[in-house]
Amino acid sequence: MTASDREQGCVFCDARDAHDDPQSLVLYRGTTCFVLLNLFPYNNGHLMIVPNRHIPSLASASVEELNELIELTRRAEIALTDTYAPHGLNMGINLGRPAGAGIIDHVHQHVVPRWNGDTNFMTVVGEARVLPEDLAQTAARLRPVFEKLAGH
């Protein structure tokens, strides 16, 4: 990565540059993109696929980045389905603050497992989510699945 690929204060650039350890939220590192857990998940297993380069949109991505982004999204679907057996998945990219982007200048794909009836009143009443599994447990469950999928 060059200095121009790194943006000061970007949580995704920080995650990309961090050392891998059991406490890291990074689950898998590809060539041009990586997979990490969302620090503030909507549900257990909420993943994000992020290009290594600090780019604001898909229009700024190279063909290689786009190909790996969709391939890692496919692997996320497989990993989450095998590990959590959700009833469905939300996948999406929010471009710009009006579209719901929390990080507006480093594009990323969300993959969120969903279950029938998983809408929780705590989100509406208390502006909080209650998750039965902490992020370290989620990472420990999903890392080996991504490593296995990398071999295919």
C-alpha positions in Angstrom: 0.0 0.0 0.0 1.2 3.5 -0.8 0.6 6.6 1.3 -2.2 7.6 -1.1 -4.0 4.3 -0.4 -4.2 5.2 3.3 -6.6 7.7 4.7 -6.0 9.1 8.2 -8.7 8.1 10.6 -10.4 5.5 8.3 -11.5 2.5 10.3 -11.2 0.3 7.3 -7.6 1.4 6.5 -6.7 0.9 10.2 -8.2 -2.7 10.0 -6.4 -3.4 6.8 -3.1 -2.3 8.3 -3.5 -4.0 11.7 -1.6 -7.1 12.6 -3.7 -10.3 12.5 -4.4 -11.7 15.9 -7.2 -13.6 17.5 -8.8 -10.3 18.7 -8.8 -8.8 15.2 -12.1 -8.4 13.4 -10.5 -9.2 10.1 -11.6 -12.7 9.1 -9.9 -13.1 5.7 -7.4 -11.2 3.5 -7.6 -11.5 -0.2 -5.4 -9.9 -2.8 -7.4 -6.7 -3.3 -10.1 -6.9 -0.6 -10.6 -8.2 2.9 -13.5 -9.5 5.0 -14.1 -8.2 8.5 -16.8 -8.3 11.2 -18.8 -5.1 11.7 -17.9 -3.6 15.1 -21.6 -2.6 15.5 -23.4 -5.5 13.9 -27.1 -5.6 13.0 -27.1 -9.3 13.7 -24.7 -12.1 14.6 -22.3 -12.7 11.7 -22.7 -9.2 10.1 -19.7 -9.0 7.7 -18.3 -6.4 5.4 -16.1 -6.9 2.3 -13.8 -3.9 1.9 -11.3 -3.0 -0.9 -7.8 -2.6 0.3 -7.5 0.7 -1.5 -9.3 3.7 0.1 -11.8 4.4 -2.7 -15.3 6.0 -2.3 -17.3 4.0 -4.8 -17.6 1.1 -7.2 -16.9 3.5 -10.0 -13.4 4.0 -8.6 -12.7 0.3 -8.3 -10.5 -1.7 -10.7 -11.9 -4.8 -12.5 -9.7 -6.9 -10.1 -11.2 -5.2 -7.0 -14.7 -5.7 -8.3 -14.2 -9.3 -9.1 -12.7 -10.1 -5.7 -15.4 -8.0 -3.9 -18.1 -10.2 -5.5 -16.1 -13.4 -5.0 -15.7 -12.6 -1.3 -19.4 -11.8 -1.0 -20.1 -15.2 -2.5 -17.8 -16.8 0.1 -19.5 -14.8 2.9 -22.9 -16.1 1.8 -21.5 -19.7 1.9 -19.7 -19.2 5.2 -22.7 -17.6 6.9 -25.1 -20.2 5.6 -22.9 -23.1 6.7 -22.1 -21.5 10.1 -25.4 -19.8 11.1 -28.1 -21.2 8.9 -29.9 -17.9 8.5 -33.3 -17.8 6.8 -32.1 -15.0 4.5 -29.3 -12.5 3.9 -29.2 -8.8 3.3 -26.3 -7.7 1.0 -25.7 -4.0 0.2 -23.6 -1.0 -0.4 -24.6 2.4 0.9 -23.0 5.2 -1.1 -23.2 8.6 0.6 -24.6 9.7 4.0 -28.2 10.1 2.6 -28.1 6.4 1.6 -27.2 5.3 5.1 -23.4 5.1 4.8 -21.6 5.4 8.1 -18.2 5.4 6.4 -18.7 7.6 3.4 -15.4 7.6 1.6 -14.3 3.9 1.7 -16.7 1.7 -0.1 -17.7 -1.6 1.5 -20.3 -4.3 1.0 -22.4 -5.4 4.0 -23.6 -9.0 4.3 -26.1 -9.5 7.1 -27.7 -12.8 8.1 -31.4 -12.6 8.8 -33.8 -14.9 10.6 -37.6 -14.9 10.6 -38.7 -12.6 13.4 -35.3 -11.2 14.1 -36.5 -7.6 14.2 -35.9 -6.6 17.8 -37.9 -4.0 19.8 -34.6 -3.0 21.6 -33.5 -1.2 18.4 -36.7 0.9 18.4 -37.0 1.6 22.1 -33.5 1.6 23.4 -31.4 2.3 20.2 -29.5 -0.9 21.1 -29.1 -4.4 19.7 -28.9 -7.5 21.8 -26.7 -10.1 20.3 -26.2 -13.5 22.0 -22.7 -14.0 20.6 -19.8 -11.6 21.1 -17.5 -10.7 18.2 -14.6 -12.8 19.3 -16.8 -15.9 19.2 -18.2 -14.9 15.8 -14.6 -14.5 14.5 -13.5 -17.8 15.9 -16.4 -19.6 14.2 -16.0 -17.9 10.8 -12.2 -17.6 10.2 -11.7 -21.4 9.6 -14.6 -21.4 7.1 -13.1 -18.6 5.1 -9.7 -20.3 5.1 -11.3 -23.5 3.9 -13.2 -21.6 1.1 -10.0 -20.0 0.0 -8.7 -23.4 -1.0 -11.6 -23.9 -3.5 
